[in-house]
Amino acid sequence: MKKIFSGVIMACFAVNMAFAADAACEAKAAEKKLAGAAKNSFMTKCEKDAASAAVPGCADKAAEKKLAGAAKTSFMSKCEKEATASAAPATPTCDAQAAEKKLAGAAKNSFMKKCTEGAANK
């Protein structure tokens, strides 16, 4: 349930940021008097940059490391995935139950899968 709730919150945040970024990018494109392919290219880059900025800290870390091009893209992607994953941790009750039962290995994996699926269906 927590994963679903966290996912919904993150999705709402992302959609809100997308609308704000779209309006800001449109304004910048109009200010620069862009049209056609130049505007499309600018809008794509602007929206991508705005989405990357939505994850706090990732852009700063990339700048600190002086990354550019493919290295920056790869780093930003990994950083954003980690930030999203940390926002939706595993159900603590399932972890506690597995620890209480002293499960390990395949038995724990199976239990955790069933437990988290059961929690998501509630």
Protein Blocks (a to p, Z undefined) as FASTA:
>chain_A
ZZmmmmmmmmmmmmmmmmmmmmmmmmmmmmnopghjllmmmmmmmmmmmmmmmpghjlmm
mmmnopghjllmmmmmmmmmmmmmmmmccdfklmmmmmmnopghjllmmmmmmmmmmmmm
ZZ
